[in-house]
Amino acid sequence: MTGLVDNFMKVLGDQPLSLALCAMNFLLLYFLFKQGNDFVKARGDTAQLILQTQAETQEMLANCVSKDIMALVISALERDRETYRAMLPTMKQMPQHEPPPE
């Protein structure tokens, strides 16, 4: 193993361009790894902020109208629905259409 490392170092010492290429490849791998990690972290932080903002917005909207007023509106809507339903003609009262002549 030491002979292989010794030969590798001799080749790199004789050819500085190969040494620069190896160093550049390692630096590129490190850069890509670091950039990927930062991107994933930023995306997670953004998702957390979006969820937090949505929760705050829902809480504010829920507190805009008091529960008493909402109950009053719902009861009025139900009362109106029953009134309108009573005003609709039933099937017995609806006029019967005669079939077209043959």
Beta strands, then each sheet from edge to edge (+ up, - down):
end
